[in-house]
Amino acid sequence: MNKIKTTVIMAAVIACALPAMAQRKRVSPHETISADIDGGKITIVYGRPYTKNPRSGEPRKIWGELVPYGQAWRTGADEATLLTITQPIMMGSTTIPAGKYSLYTLPEQGSAKLIVNKQTGQWGTVYDEKQDLARIDMKEKKLDTPVDQFTMEIEKSSGGGGVLKLKWADREYSVPFTVQK
C-alpha cells in the first residue's frame, strides 16, 4: 500500500512540474529529495546550480551578488522549488497544512527567511508575495568546506521532527520542523 501511495504522490509531483519545465529551458540539474518523518512524507523538487557560471565556467560570488540580499530567491534554479507534504508541519510558529507549495528564500546579511508560497508551477523568477503563506526565520552557519552545487537536505531529528537545510558556497541555512498529527 505504501509503495502505491508513494508512486501516486511522485507521479502527481512530476505531473505538476511538467508544464513549468516546458515553458523554459533548464540550465541546472534537478533533484528530488524525500523523507518520511513521524508519519509524514516530505518531498522537495529543486534545481541545483553550481557556484561556477554555466556559460563561462568562471567562479561566482553567491550570497549578496548572484543571490542578492533583501530579494526573494527561488531557492534553486529554473522553475520554483516545489515542496509537497502529506501531513501538516510546524515551522517556527507557523502550521503549514498538507499540500504543495513553492519555496523561496529571502537572504539578508547574517540571516535568511524561508518563504512558503501557495502558488506552484511557475518559473522560479515569477514570484507573487501576496501568495505567501509564511516567512520563517532560518539559522545561518558558515561552512568550513564550501559546497559547489546548491544542496537541500531533510534530516530527521533524534527527538522527533526534522531539519530542512540549504547549503551552497560557504553558507548553510536551516530551519527545524515538526510533523503535526
KANORCOR-V749149 format. One record per residue. N is the residue number from 1. RES is the residue in one letter. NEAR is the number of other ideal C-beta (glycine too) atoms within 12 Angstrom. Layout:
BEGIN
N_RES_NEAR ; N_RES_NEAR
END
This chain:
BEGIN
1_M_7 ; 2_N_12 ; 3_K_9 ; 4_I_10 ; 5_K_14 ; 6_T_19 ; 7_T_13 ; 8_V_17 ; 9_I_29 ; 10_M_23 ; 11_A_16 ; 12_A_21 ; 13_V_33 ; 14_I_20 ; 15_A_19 ; 16_C_27 ; 17_A_34 ; 18_L_16 ; 19_P_15 ; 20_A_31 ; 21_M_23 ; 22_A_13 ; 23_Q_18 ; 24_R_19 ; 25_K_14 ; 26_R_24 ; 27_V_19 ; 28_S_27 ; 29_P_19 ; 30_H_28 ; 31_E_25 ; 32_T_26 ; 33_I_29 ; 34_S_25 ; 35_A_30 ; 36_D_21 ; 37_I_29 ; 38_D_24 ; 39_G_20 ; 40_G_31 ; 41_K_28 ; 42_I_42 ; 43_T_36 ; 44_I_38 ; 45_V_42 ; 46_Y_41 ; 47_G_38 ; 48_R_30 ; 49_P_34 ; 50_Y_28 ; 51_T_28 ; 52_K_20 ; 53_N_17 ; 54_P_21 ; 55_R_9 ; 56_S_9 ; 57_G_10 ; 58_E_12 ; 59_P_15 ; 60_R_22 ; 61_K_19 ; 62_I_31 ; 63_W_34 ; 64_G_20 ; 65_E_16 ; 66_L_25 ; 67_V_32 ; 68_P_17 ; 69_Y_23 ; 70_G_16 ; 71_Q_22 ; 72_A_32 ; 73_W_38 ; 74_R_34 ; 75_T_45 ; 76_G_40 ; 77_A_32 ; 78_D_33 ; 79_E_36 ; 80_A_42 ; 81_T_47 ; 82_L_46 ; 83_L_44 ; 84_T_39 ; 85_I_39 ; 86_T_31 ; 87_Q_25 ; 88_P_23 ; 89_I_41 ; 90_M_26 ; 91_M_35 ; 92_G_23 ; 93_S_13 ; 94_T_24 ; 95_T_22 ; 96_I_37 ; 97_P_22 ; 98_A_22 ; 99_G_28 ; 100_K_31 ; 101_Y_38 ; 102_S_42 ; 103_L_48 ; 104_Y_42 ; 105_T_44 ; 106_L_31 ; 107_P_32 ; 108_E_23 ; 109_Q_13 ; 110_G_16 ; 111_S_23 ; 112_A_37 ; 113_K_32 ; 114_L_43 ; 115_I_38 ; 116_V_41 ; 117_N_37 ; 118_K_25 ; 119_Q_28 ; 120_T_32 ; 121_G_27 ; 122_Q_28 ; 123_W_27 ; 124_G_38 ; 125_T_22 ; 126_V_22 ; 127_Y_27 ; 128_D_18 ; 129_E_17 ; 130_K_9 ; 131_Q_21 ; 132_D_24 ; 133_L_31 ; 134_A_28 ; 135_R_26 ; 136_I_33 ; 137_D_23 ; 138_M_34 ; 139_K_22 ; 140_E_27 ; 141_K_20 ; 142_K_16 ; 143_L_21 ; 144_D_10 ; 145_T_11 ; 146_P_22 ; 147_V_27 ; 148_D_19 ; 149_Q_24 ; 150_F_40 ; 151_T_31 ; 152_M_40 ; 153_E_25 ; 154_I_34 ; 155_E_21 ; 156_K_21 ; 157_S_20 ; 158_S_10 ; 159_G_11 ; 160_G_19 ; 161_G_27 ; 162_G_33 ; 163_V_31 ; 164_L_43 ; 165_K_32 ; 166_L_41 ; 167_K_33 ; 168_W_38 ; 169_A_30 ; 170_D_20 ; 171_R_35 ; 172_E_29 ; 173_Y_40 ; 174_S_29 ; 175_V_42 ; 176_P_27 ; 177_F_38 ; 178_T_30 ; 179_V_29 ; 180_Q_22 ; 181_K_14
END
